[in-house]
Amino acid sequence: MDRVGNQKLSGMDINIPVAAGATIAEAVMVAVGTDGYAVEASKTSGLTIAGCAMRHTDNASGSNGAVSVPVRRGAFVWDNDGSIEETDILKDAYVSDEKTVTITAEGSSRAGKILAVDSDGVTVEMLNGRENPAADGETGKQEDGGEVK
């Protein structure tokens, strides 16, 4: 069967193989480690934040990639660790834990862009690829052509 050009997944819904021994709860941030396997997001540098887990996925007794977690990309409301203020719109948010974001980049990975700060949480747009080159001391290009330092 010729599948070239047939849509399998939207750009907003992806399936990511889960790391051995990992369990990912529904409605938490999903991160991809340098090994390419999904785990719950945590305050760890070097992770790529993929989006929000769409269902509970248990690979506690499985090998790397034995199961995949469905992840949705887009804008999601996360808990505020108290550091993000209403004046932080369009700044980067970073992972504090699997359900919480912070404004502090040090020792963490970029969750996405802050779109809103409300009493019930912080809306973060989670669509970008490489998550935090600046915090790792690297220089790269932003989508608008500007340089990240």
Secondary structure as UniProt FT lines:
FT   TURN            4..5
FT   TURN            11..12
FT   STRAND          13..18
FT   TURN            20..21
FT   STRAND          23..24
FT   TURN            26..27
FT   STRAND          29..32
FT   TURN            34..35
FT   STRAND          38..40
FT   TURN            45..46
FT   STRAND          48..53
FT   STRAND          57..58
FT   TURN            60..61
FT   TURN            64..65
FT   STRAND          68..72
FT   STRAND          74..80
FT   HELIX           86..88
FT   TURN            89..90
FT   STRAND          92..97
FT   TURN            98..99
FT   STRAND          100..102
FT   TURN            106..107
FT   STRAND          110..118
FT   TURN            119..120
FT   STRAND          121..126
FT   TURN            133..137
FT   STRAND          140..141
FT   TURN            143..144
FT   STRAND          147..148
//
